[in-house]
Amino acid sequence: MTRILRLLAVPATGAGFAEDLAALQMRHVPVGERYTAPAHTPGLRAIREVAEAVSVGIVLDTGQVAWGDCVGASSGGLAGREPIFRTADGLAAIQGLVAPALEGRELGSFRELAAILDALEQGRTAPETEVLPAVGPDVADSSRRALLSAPLRALRAASRSDPDSPPEEARHRAGRLHSAVRYGVSQALLAAAALDRGTTMAEVIAHEWDLPLPRRAVPLHAQCGDERQQNAEKMIARRIASLPHALVDNVVEQVGHNGADLTRYIRWLHDRIGVLGGVDYLPTIHLDLYGALGTICDHQPGRMLGQIYGWQRAAAPYPLRLECPVLMDSREAQIEAMRTLKNYVRMRGLDVQLVADEWAHNLEDVQAFLEAGAADMIQVKMHDLGTIPDAVDALLACQAGGVGAFLGGSHAETELAARVAVHVALAAQADLLLARPGTGVDEAVSLAENEMARTLATLEAQRGGEVPSP
């Protein structure tokens, strides 16, 4: 069987920026001044910095090399998120912890190898001589139902304690290996498994989770960054299913104290969709409020409901989706606020979806939002979840709970991470996929659409069918 010979780790850069949204919520800072303005969130040197990353390569004894990219959130350190990811910390973690745990192992089950990274969260490594068994289609927990009820917990118990503690620079304040490291290394493991088996990454996931091979593309969501109008027009011209994200980082200018500025923007979107998209194009208007609704309404449910009603009328006939309408100081408070607002929206009969994002950063968080019925859709952010198996489990849990499964991420990610996300979304048949990297729209959407088309055509050809038409 193929073995992992060694790991490579080299500095890399993300396609976007790490940005201090907390500082921007406190005061407006023009884009050109953000690169030098002092930050408020610990770990950032300025309000806006180039996103740091690490490319990790898995060298197989066959001579092949599989790569993945470690990259974190663009707004690290906020709402329970891990601190901003630094290249130096990632290199130290891979060289000091991950490489000794993986080198020399057989390239068997992707899920079991990824589970070793989760064991490292607790300061544990599996013995170098231990060879984990491969997962076959008859494994008892390979069914969708078993995965939803106990995702990967049994596999993680296979690792044994290591008395050596990881270096402090490789671990964040909660004592866990940074999710960006787990994310990037699990990408490389997935790519290695696909290389070794001669399949696509989507097929590896489908096989190990006992899922049907995908036959349809996943609808795309795009983000406009600072160019809220020009980039929105690009999305409309490309007929994106969900747009334009439009993250609120300046409540006064982008929303207005009474919501009027955002209302005008929604009306502008409405008009441009009609002009550029045509009568048969009905995208969802999706806006990331980053708590702005709660801010302008003093978190009073009645006032928030009235504002949502006004925004829905401005968007009609296009569906409206509001991400993170309120932002609280803890997961419990966030869940309660979201659940209350969702109940008010339903009682009023408004056809508006509420999306959970902040405080839904790991698999346990996602499950807590699902159990509380606190959202219509959950953004599963891969870089926050850590290993790819946790992202797959979260998507399947959303589907089982009747909640929209949105495979999100960050504009700060790389083109390599973006391609991996396409395969995860296809295999799990997510309801929505964020096109990334960057916020330029054209590049990210082209990458996602083309990678999906090629993968689906490959799978169809292997079935002996005709290549699907666009």
C-alpha positions as CSV (number, residue, x, y, z in Angstrom):
1,M,0.0,0.0,0.0
2,T,1.1,3.6,-0.7
3,R,2.8,5.3,2.2
4,I,3.3,8.9,3.2
5,L,7.0,9.6,2.8
6,R,7.2,13.1,4.2
7,L,5.5,16.5,4.5
8,L,6.5,19.7,2.8
9,A,5.5,23.1,4.2
10,V,6.2,26.4,2.5
11,P,5.0,30.0,3.1
12,A,2.1,31.1,1.0
13,T,-0.4,34.0,0.7
14,G,-4.2,34.1,0.6
15,A,-6.1,35.7,-2.2
16,G,-7.8,38.3,0.1
17,F,-7.2,40.1,3.4
18,A,-7.4,39.6,7.1
19,E,-9.5,42.5,8.4
20,D,-10.5,43.8,11.7
21,L,-14.3,44.0,11.5
22,A,-14.6,44.9,15.2
23,A,-12.5,48.0,14.6
24,L,-14.6,48.9,11.5
25,Q,-17.8,48.5,13.5
26,M,-16.5,51.0,16.0
27,R,-15.5,53.6,13.5
28,H,-15.5,54.0,9.7
29,V,-12.0,53.8,8.2
30,P,-11.7,54.4,4.4
31,V,-10.3,51.5,2.5
32,G,-7.1,53.2,1.6
33,E,-6.3,53.9,5.2
34,R,-7.0,50.4,6.5
35,Y,-3.6,49.1,5.7
36,T,-2.0,51.5,8.2
37,A,-4.8,52.2,10.7
38,P,-4.2,50.5,14.1
39,A,-6.2,47.4,14.8
40,H,-8.5,46.7,17.7
41,T,-8.6,42.9,17.6
42,P,-5.6,41.2,19.2
43,G,-3.3,39.5,16.7
44,L,-3.7,42.0,13.9
45,R,-1.1,44.6,13.2
46,A,-3.4,46.9,11.2
47,I,-7.1,46.9,10.3
48,R,-6.3,45.3,6.9
49,E,-3.4,42.9,6.2
50,V,-2.6,40.5,3.4
51,A,-3.9,37.1,4.5
52,E,-1.1,34.7,5.4
53,A,-1.1,31.0,4.5
54,V,1.0,27.8,4.3
55,S,1.1,25.3,1.5
56,V,1.5,21.8,2.7
57,G,2.6,19.0,0.4
58,I,2.3,15.2,1.1
59,V,5.1,13.3,-0.6
60,L,4.0,9.7,-1.4
61,D,6.4,6.9,-1.8
62,T,5.2,6.7,-5.4
63,G,6.8,10.0,-6.1
64,Q,3.5,11.9,-6.3
65,V,2.9,15.0,-4.2
66,A,-0.5,16.2,-3.1
67,W,-1.0,19.8,-1.9
68,G,-3.4,21.6,0.4
69,D,-3.4,25.2,1.7
70,C,-3.7,26.2,5.3
71,V,-5.6,29.5,5.6
72,G,-7.8,31.0,8.2
73,A,-10.8,33.3,8.5
74,S,-10.6,36.9,7.2
75,S,-12.0,38.1,10.4
76,G,-10.2,35.9,13.0
77,G,-10.5,36.6,16.7
78,L,-14.1,37.7,16.5
79,A,-17.4,36.0,17.8
80,G,-15.6,33.0,19.2
81,R,-13.3,32.5,16.2
82,E,-9.7,31.5,16.5
83,P,-7.0,34.2,16.2
84,I,-5.7,35.4,12.9
85,F,-3.6,32.6,11.3
86,R,0.1,33.3,10.9
87,T,2.4,31.6,8.5
88,A,5.1,31.1,11.1
89,D,2.7,29.4,13.5
90,G,1.5,27.1,10.7
91,L,5.0,26.1,9.7
92,A,5.9,25.3,13.3
93,A,2.8,23.2,13.8
94,I,3.3,21.2,10.6
95,Q,7.0,20.6,11.2
96,G,6.8,19.9,14.9
97,L,3.5,18.1,15.2
98,V,1.8,17.1,12.0
99,A,4.7,15.7,10.1
100,P,5.8,13.3,12.9
101,A,2.2,12.1,13.2
102,L,1.7,11.3,9.5
103,E,5.1,10.4,8.0
104,G,5.5,6.7,7.4
105,R,1.8,6.0,7.6
106,E,-0.1,4.0,5.0
107,L,-2.4,6.0,2.8
108,G,-5.6,4.2,3.6
109,S,-8.8,5.8,4.7
110,F,-8.9,9.6,4.2
111,R,-11.2,10.0,7.2
112,E,-9.0,8.1,9.6
113,L,-5.9,10.0,8.5
114,A,-7.8,13.3,9.0
115,A,-9.0,12.1,12.4
116,I,-5.3,12.1,13.5
117,L,-5.3,15.9,13.1
118,D,-8.3,16.1,15.4
119,A,-6.5,14.0,17.9
120,L,-3.6,16.5,17.8
121,E,-6.1,19.1,19.0
122,Q,-5.9,17.6,22.4
123,G,-2.2,17.1,22.4
124,R,-2.3,13.5,21.3
125,T,-0.6,11.7,18.5
126,A,-1.0,8.2,17.2
127,P,2.2,6.1,17.4
128,E,4.4,6.3,14.4
129,T,4.3,2.5,13.9
130,E,0.6,2.2,14.1
131,V,-1.1,1.6,10.7
132,L,-4.8,2.4,10.7
133,P,-7.1,0.0,8.8
134,A,-8.7,1.1,5.6
135,V,-12.4,1.9,5.6
136,G,-14.5,-0.3,3.3
137,P,-18.1,0.0,2.2
138,D,-19.1,-2.5,4.9
139,V,-17.8,-0.5,7.8
140,A,-20.7,-0.1,10.3
141,D,-20.5,3.6,10.7
142,S,-20.2,4.5,7.0
143,S,-23.9,5.1,6.5
144,R,-25.3,8.6,6.4
145,R,-27.4,8.0,9.5
146,A,-24.5,6.8,11.6
147,L,-22.3,9.7,10.5
148,L,-25.0,12.3,11.5
149,S,-25.4,10.7,14.9
150,A,-21.8,10.3,15.8
151,P,-19.5,12.0,13.3
152,L,-15.9,10.7,13.6
153,R,-16.0,10.4,17.4
154,A,-15.2,6.7,17.4
155,L,-12.4,7.1,15.0
156,R,-10.7,9.8,17.1
157,A,-10.6,7.4,20.1
158,A,-8.1,5.3,18.1
159,S,-5.3,7.7,18.9
160,R,-3.3,7.4,22.1
161,S,-1.9,10.1,24.4
162,D,1.4,11.7,23.8
163,P,3.1,13.2,26.9
164,D,4.8,15.8,24.8
165,S,3.0,19.1,24.6
166,P,3.0,21.0,21.2
167,P,5.0,24.3,21.1
168,E,3.0,27.3,22.1
169,E,3.4,29.0,18.8
170,A,1.6,26.1,17.1
171,R,-1.5,26.2,19.3
172,H,-4.1,28.9,19.9
173,R,-5.3,30.1,23.3
174,A,-7.8,27.2,23.8
175,G,-5.0,24.7,23.5
176,R,-6.1,23.3,20.1
177,L,-4.2,23.0,16.9
178,H,-5.3,26.0,14.7
179,S,-8.2,25.1,12.5
180,A,-6.3,26.5,9.5
181,V,-3.6,23.9,9.9
182,R,-6.2,21.1,10.1
183,Y,-8.0,22.5,7.1
184,G,-4.9,22.7,4.9
185,V,-3.5,19.3,5.9
186,S,-6.8,17.6,5.4
187,Q,-7.0,19.1,1.9
188,A,-3.7,17.5,1.1
189,L,-4.8,14.2,2.5
190,L,-7.9,14.3,0.4
191,A,-5.9,15.1,-2.7
192,A,-3.4,12.3,-1.9
193,A,-6.2,9.8,-1.5
194,A,-7.6,10.9,-4.9
195,L,-4.2,10.6,-6.6
196,D,-3.6,7.2,-5.1
197,R,-7.0,5.9,-6.2
198,G,-7.0,7.5,-9.6
199,T,-10.3,9.3,-8.8
200,T,-11.7,12.8,-8.2
201,M,-11.8,14.2,-4.6
202,A,-15.6,14.1,-4.8
203,E,-15.5,10.4,-5.3
204,V,-13.2,9.8,-2.3
205,I,-15.8,11.6,-0.1
206,A,-18.8,9.9,-1.7
207,H,-17.2,6.5,-1.1
208,E,-16.1,7.0,2.5
209,W,-19.4,8.6,3.5
210,D,-21.5,6.1,1.5
211,L,-23.1,8.8,-0.6
212,P,-24.3,8.7,-4.2
213,L,-22.0,10.1,-6.8
214,P,-23.1,13.7,-7.6
215,R,-25.0,14.3,-10.9
216,R,-25.9,18.1,-10.6
217,A,-24.0,21.3,-10.0
218,V,-24.4,23.2,-6.7
219,P,-25.8,26.8,-7.0
220,L,-23.2,29.5,-6.3
221,H,-23.1,32.4,-4.0
222,A,-20.7,35.3,-4.6
223,Q,-19.3,38.2,-2.6
224,C,-18.7,41.7,-3.8
225,G,-16.2,43.1,-1.4
226,D,-15.8,46.8,-1.4
227,E,-17.2,47.2,-5.0
228,R,-20.8,46.8,-4.0
229,Q,-22.3,47.9,-7.3
230,Q,-19.8,47.1,-10.0
231,N,-19.2,43.5,-8.6
232,A,-22.9,43.0,-8.1
233,E,-23.4,43.7,-11.8
234,K,-20.8,41.2,-12.7
235,M,-22.7,38.6,-10.7
236,I,-26.0,39.4,-12.4
237,A,-24.3,39.2,-15.8
238,R,-23.1,35.7,-14.9
239,R,-26.5,34.8,-13.5
240,I,-25.3,33.8,-10.1
241,A,-27.9,32.0,-8.0
242,S,-27.3,34.1,-4.8
243,L,-25.7,37.6,-4.5
244,P,-24.0,39.9,-3.6
245,H,-23.1,39.2,0.1
246,A,-22.2,42.9,0.7
247,L,-20.7,42.5,4.1
248,V,-21.6,45.4,6.3
249,D,-18.5,47.0,7.8
250,N,-19.9,50.6,8.0
251,V,-23.4,50.7,9.5
252,V,-23.9,54.4,9.0
253,E,-23.1,54.6,5.3
254,Q,-24.1,51.1,4.2
255,V,-27.3,50.6,6.3
256,G,-28.2,53.9,7.8
257,H,-29.6,54.6,11.2
258,N,-33.1,53.8,10.0
259,G,-32.1,51.2,7.4
260,A,-32.9,53.5,4.5
261,D,-29.4,53.3,2.9
262,L,-29.6,49.5,2.7
263,T,-33.2,49.8,1.4
264,R,-31.9,52.0,-1.5
265,Y,-29.2,49.4,-2.2
266,I,-31.7,46.6,-2.3
267,R,-33.9,48.6,-4.7
268,W,-30.9,49.3,-6.9
269,L,-30.1,45.5,-6.9
270,H,-33.7,44.8,-7.8
271,D,-33.6,47.2,-10.8
272,R,-30.2,46.0,-12.1
273,I,-31.3,42.3,-11.9
274,G,-34.3,43.2,-14.1
275,V,-32.2,45.1,-16.6
276,L,-29.2,42.8,-16.8
277,G,-30.6,39.4,-16.0
278,G,-33.9,39.2,-17.8
279,V,-37.3,38.0,-16.8
280,D,-36.3,34.4,-16.3
281,Y,-33.6,35.2,-13.8
282,L,-34.7,35.1,-10.2
283,P,-31.7,35.1,-7.9
284,T,-31.8,35.3,-4.1
285,I,-30.6,38.6,-2.7
286,H,-28.3,37.6,0.1
287,L,-26.9,40.2,2.5
288,D,-24.4,39.7,5.3
289,L,-25.5,42.2,7.9
290,Y,-22.9,41.3,10.6
291,G,-25.3,42.3,13.3
292,A,-26.4,45.6,11.8
293,L,-30.1,44.9,12.1
294,G,-29.8,44.5,15.8
295,T,-27.6,47.6,16.1
296,I,-30.0,50.0,14.3
297,C,-33.1,48.5,16.1
298,D,-31.6,48.2,19.6
299,H,-32.3,44.5,19.3
300,Q,-36.0,45.1,19.8
301,P,-37.8,42.3,17.9
302,G,-40.8,44.4,16.8
303,R,-38.5,47.1,15.3
304,M,-36.4,44.4,13.6
305,L,-39.4,42.8,12.2
306,G,-40.7,46.0,10.7
307,Q,-37.3,46.6,9.1
308,I,-37.1,43.2,7.6
309,Y,-40.6,43.7,6.2
310,G,-39.4,46.9,4.5
311,W,-36.4,45.2,3.0
312,Q,-38.5,42.3,1.8
313,R,-40.8,44.7,-0.1
314,A,-37.8,46.4,-1.7
315,A,-36.4,43.0,-2.9
316,A,-39.7,41.5,-4.2
317,P,-40.2,39.5,-6.3
318,Y,-36.6,38.3,-5.6
319,P,-36.2,36.1,-2.5
320,L,-34.4,37.8,0.4
321,R,-31.8,36.1,2.7
322,L,-30.3,37.9,5.7
323,E,-27.1,36.5,7.2
324,C,-26.1,37.3,10.8
325,P,-28.9,39.9,11.3
326,V,-27.9,40.2,15.0
327,L,-24.5,39.6,16.6
328,M,-24.3,38.8,20.3
329,D,-21.5,38.2,22.8
330,S,-21.8,34.4,23.2
331,R,-23.1,31.4,21.3
332,E,-26.0,30.9,23.7
333,A,-27.1,34.5,23.3
334,Q,-26.7,34.4,19.5
335,I,-28.8,31.2,19.3
336,E,-31.5,32.7,21.4
337,A,-31.6,36.0,19.5
338,M,-31.7,34.2,16.1
339,R,-34.4,31.8,17.3
340,T,-36.5,34.6,18.6
341,L,-36.2,36.7,15.4
342,K,-36.9,33.6,13.2
343,N,-40.1,32.9,15.2
344,Y,-41.2,36.5,14.8
345,V,-40.5,36.4,11.0
346,R,-42.6,33.2,10.7
347,M,-45.5,34.5,12.8
348,R,-45.6,37.6,10.6
349,G,-45.6,35.3,7.5
350,L,-42.5,37.0,5.9
351,D,-40.8,34.9,3.3
352,V,-37.2,35.8,4.4
353,Q,-34.5,33.4,5.3
354,L,-32.2,34.0,8.2
355,V,-28.7,32.6,8.0
356,A,-26.4,31.6,10.9
357,D,-22.8,32.4,10.5
358,E,-21.1,34.0,13.5
359,W,-20.8,31.6,16.6
360,A,-21.4,28.6,14.3
361,H,-17.7,27.8,13.8
362,N,-17.3,24.1,14.6
363,L,-19.4,21.0,14.4
364,E,-20.7,21.3,17.9
365,D,-21.8,24.9,17.2
366,V,-23.6,23.8,14.1
367,Q,-25.4,21.1,16.0
368,A,-26.4,23.6,18.7
369,F,-28.0,25.9,16.1
370,L,-29.8,22.9,14.5
371,E,-31.2,21.6,17.8
372,A,-32.5,25.1,18.7
373,G,-34.1,25.7,15.3
374,A,-32.3,29.0,15.2
375,A,-31.8,29.5,11.5
376,D,-33.2,28.7,8.1
377,M,-29.7,28.2,6.7
378,I,-26.2,27.7,8.2
379,Q,-23.0,28.8,6.6
380,V,-20.6,25.9,7.1
381,K,-17.2,27.7,7.0
382,M,-14.6,25.2,6.1
383,H,-11.7,27.1,7.5
384,D,-13.4,27.4,10.8
385,L,-14.6,23.8,11.0
386,G,-11.0,22.6,10.5
387,T,-10.8,19.1,8.9
388,I,-12.8,18.5,5.8
389,P,-14.6,15.5,7.4
390,D,-16.1,17.9,10.0
391,A,-17.3,20.1,7.1
392,V,-18.9,17.2,5.4
393,D,-20.6,16.1,8.6
394,A,-21.9,19.6,9.2
395,L,-23.4,19.7,5.7
396,L,-25.1,16.4,6.2
397,A,-26.4,17.4,9.6
398,C,-28.0,20.5,8.1
399,Q,-29.7,18.5,5.4
400,A,-31.0,16.0,8.0
401,G,-32.3,18.8,10.1
402,G,-34.2,20.4,7.2
403,V,-31.9,23.5,7.2
404,G,-30.2,24.9,4.2
405,A,-26.6,23.7,3.9
406,F,-24.4,26.6,2.7
407,L,-20.8,25.6,2.2
408,G,-19.0,28.8,2.9
409,G,-15.5,29.9,3.4
410,S,-13.4,33.1,3.1
411,H,-12.3,35.4,0.3
412,A,-8.9,35.1,1.9
413,E,-8.5,31.5,0.8
414,T,-6.4,30.3,-2.1
415,E,-7.3,28.8,-5.5
416,L,-6.3,25.4,-4.3
417,A,-8.6,25.5,-1.3
418,A,-11.4,26.8,-3.5
419,R,-11.1,23.8,-5.8
420,V,-11.3,21.4,-2.9
421,A,-14.4,23.2,-1.7
422,V,-16.1,22.4,-5.0
423,H,-15.5,18.7,-4.6
424,V,-16.8,18.8,-1.0
425,A,-20.0,20.7,-2.1
426,L,-20.6,18.3,-5.0
427,A,-20.1,15.1,-2.9
428,A,-22.3,16.3,0.0
429,Q,-24.7,18.0,-2.5
430,A,-24.8,21.3,-0.5
431,D,-27.6,23.7,-1.2
432,L,-25.2,26.6,-1.9
433,L,-21.5,27.1,-2.4
434,L,-19.5,30.3,-1.9
435,A,-17.4,31.1,-4.9
436,R,-13.8,32.0,-3.8
437,P,-11.1,33.1,-3.6
438,G,-11.0,36.9,-3.6
439,T,-13.8,39.4,-4.1
440,G,-13.2,40.1,-7.8
441,V,-16.2,37.9,-8.7
442,D,-15.1,36.8,-12.2
443,E,-12.1,34.7,-11.2
444,A,-13.9,33.0,-8.3
445,V,-17.0,32.2,-10.2
446,S,-15.1,30.9,-13.2
447,L,-13.0,28.6,-11.0
448,A,-16.0,27.2,-9.2
449,E,-18.2,26.7,-12.4
450,N,-15.4,25.2,-14.4
451,E,-14.2,22.8,-11.7
452,M,-17.8,21.6,-11.2
453,A,-18.4,21.1,-14.9
454,R,-15.2,19.1,-15.3
455,T,-15.8,17.0,-12.3
456,L,-19.4,16.2,-13.3
457,A,-18.3,15.4,-16.9
458,T,-15.6,13.1,-15.6
459,L,-18.1,11.2,-13.4
460,E,-20.7,11.0,-16.2
461,A,-18.1,9.6,-18.6
462,Q,-17.1,7.0,-16.1
463,R,-20.8,5.9,-15.8
464,G,-20.7,5.5,-19.6
465,G,-23.2,8.3,-20.2
466,E,-23.0,11.4,-22.3
467,V,-21.1,14.4,-21.0
468,P,-23.8,16.8,-19.6
469,S,-24.4,19.9,-21.6
470,P,-24.1,23.3,-19.8
